[in-house]
Amino acid sequence: MTDSQDDGQPAEKEALNRYRSASRRRSATTSDRRRAGVRAAGIRLPAPGTNRDPQPLSTVFRSLSDGQGWTLPMAVWSLTHRWPEIVGPQVADHVVVESFDPTPGSAPEPQSDTLMDEGSQQHPGGTLTLRADAAVWQKQVLWNLAGLQRRIDAELGRGVVGRIIVLGPPQQRRSYGPRRVRS
């Protein structure tokens, strides 16, 4: 009985070893084919030992927007659509975002009805142009310009908006004389 058990164990071990080696060969060729297909498709696999764990969506979206150059347009969109949250609903009813020029240091020359912040001519961020519907609201925003700049920096990041121009209401043309045709 001992002879049959001794004879059976090496046969079982040999069969198990053959099965393991066949399995290793099969998985090696499968993974090689998979890698070859991925390489042919132009997809880069991460190097061994790198962080392959799932990332939070915020990190993925941030890296996508940075890689595509969408950071500034998304910040401007956020500013224009969240304007009532940033300045408050009362101010947002009377002062609107008219434009944003992302080029640092460039701004339209002020017209006669334009008031600007008293910053230096060179500024690191873009130029935000606001339009107030009354001169009173224009003055109100100009008085609170430093606080507005701090809130915008907190919402969008420092340096996105470097200069703020506040325009008043458009001037109406005066027509002289009692007998004028009005259009």
C-alpha positions in Angstrom: 0.0 0.0 0.0 2.9 2.3 0.8 4.4 1.5 -2.6 1.3 2.6 -4.5 1.1 5.8 -2.5 4.7 6.6 -3.1 4.4 5.8 -6.8 1.2 8.0 -7.0 2.6 11.1 -5.4 5.4 11.7 -7.9 2.9 11.2 -10.8 0.5 13.7 -9.2 3.3 16.2 -8.6 4.5 15.8 -12.2 0.9 16.4 -13.5 0.5 19.4 -11.3 3.9 20.9 -12.5 2.9 20.3 -16.1 -0.4 22.0 -15.6 1.3 25.0 -13.9 3.9 25.4 -16.6 1.2 25.2 -19.3 -0.8 27.8 -17.5 2.2 30.1 -17.2 2.9 29.8 -21.0 -0.8 30.4 -21.8 -1.0 33.6 -19.6 2.3 34.9 -20.9 1.3 34.6 -24.5 -2.2 36.1 -23.8 -0.7 39.1 -22.0 2.0 39.5 -24.7 -0.8 39.6 -27.3 -2.8 42.1 -25.3 0.3 44.3 -24.9 1.1 44.1 -28.6 -2.5 45.0 -29.4 -2.4 48.0 -27.1 1.0 49.1 -28.5 -0.4 48.8 -32.0 -3.4 51.0 -31.0 -1.1 53.7 -29.7 -2.2 53.4 -26.1 0.6 53.7 -23.5 0.4 51.5 -20.5 1.8 52.9 -17.2 5.2 51.8 -16.3 5.4 49.1 -13.6 5.4 50.6 -10.1 3.5 53.7 -11.0 0.3 54.8 -9.3 -2.5 52.9 -11.2 -5.2 53.5 -8.6 -8.4 55.2 -9.7 -8.2 59.0 -9.4 -10.9 61.4 -8.1 -13.0 62.9 -10.9 -11.9 66.4 -9.8 -8.3 65.5 -10.4 -9.0 63.9 -13.7 -11.1 66.9 -14.9 -8.4 69.4 -13.7 -5.7 67.5 -15.6 -7.9 67.3 -18.7 -8.7 71.1 -18.6 -5.0 71.9 -18.0 -3.9 69.7 -20.8 -6.4 71.0 -23.3 -5.9 74.7 -22.4 -9.5 75.1 -21.1 -8.6 76.5 -17.7 -8.9 80.2 -18.6 -12.1 79.8 -20.6 -13.7 77.8 -17.8 -12.7 80.4 -15.3 -14.3 83.2 -17.4 -17.4 81.1 -17.9 -17.6 80.5 -14.1 -17.2 84.2 -13.5 -20.0 85.3 -15.9 -22.4 82.6 -14.8 -21.7 82.9 -11.1 -21.6 86.7 -11.1 -24.7 87.1 -8.7 -23.0 84.8 -6.2 -19.7 86.7 -6.4 -21.0 90.3 -6.1 -24.4 89.7 -4.6 -27.8 89.8 -6.2 -28.4 93.6 -5.8 -25.1 94.6 -7.5 -25.6 91.9 -10.1 -29.0 93.5 -11.1 -27.2 96.8 -12.0 -23.7 95.7 -13.0 -23.0 93.1 -15.6 -19.8 91.5 -17.1 -19.4 93.0 -20.5 -16.2 91.3 -21.7 -13.0 89.7 -20.6 -9.7 90.0 -22.5 -7.3 87.3 -21.4 -4.2 89.0 -22.9 -2.2 90.2 -19.9 -1.4 94.0 -20.0 -3.9 94.8 -22.8 -7.0 96.8 -22.2 -9.2 99.0 -24.3 -8.4 102.7 -23.9 -10.9 104.3 -21.6 -13.5 106.5 -23.1 -14.8 109.7 -21.4 -17.4 107.8 -19.4 -15.0 105.1 -18.3 -13.5 104.9 -14.8 -10.7 102.4 -14.1 -9.0 101.1 -11.0 -5.8 102.9 -10.1 -3.5 100.0 -10.7 -0.3 100.0 -12.6 -0.3 99.9 -16.4 1.3 96.4 -16.4 -0.8 93.8 -14.7 -0.4 90.0 -14.8 -3.9 88.8 -15.6 -6.5 89.6 -18.1 -8.8 92.6 -18.3 -12.4 92.3 -17.0 -14.8 95.0 -18.3 -18.0 95.6 -16.4 -21.0 97.8 -17.4 -23.1 99.6 -14.8 -26.6 100.7 -15.7 -26.3 103.9 -13.7 -23.4 106.2 -12.6 -24.3 105.5 -9.0 -23.6 101.8 -9.4 -20.5 102.6 -11.3 -19.2 104.6 -8.4 -20.3 101.9 -5.9 -18.3 99.2 -7.7 -15.3 101.5 -8.0 -15.4 102.2 -4.3 -15.5 98.5 -3.6 -13.0 97.5 -6.3 -10.3 96.1 -3.9 -12.9 93.8 -2.3 -14.3 92.8 -5.6 -10.8 91.9 -6.8 -10.2 89.8 -3.7 -13.5 87.9 -4.2 -12.7 87.2 -7.9 -9.2 86.0 -6.9 -10.7 83.7 -4.3 -13.2 82.3 -6.8 -11.1 82.0 -10.0 -7.5 82.0 -8.6 -5.0 84.8 -8.2 -3.8 86.3 -11.4 -6.7 85.4 -13.7 -8.1 88.9 -13.6 -5.4 91.6 -13.3 -7.4 94.7 -14.2 -11.0 95.7 -13.8 -12.6 98.4 -16.0 -16.0 99.7 -14.9 -18.0 101.5 -17.6 -20.9 103.7 -16.9 -24.2 103.8 -18.8 -23.9 104.6 -22.5 -24.3 108.4 -23.1 -27.5 109.4 -24.9 -27.1 111.7 -27.8 -28.6 115.1 -27.2 -30.6 116.6 -29.9 -31.0 120.4 -29.9 -33.9 122.3 -31.1 -37.7 122.1 -30.6 -38.5 120.6 -33.9 -36.5 117.5 -34.3 -37.7 114.2 -35.8 -37.4 111.4 -33.3 -36.7 108.0 -34.4 
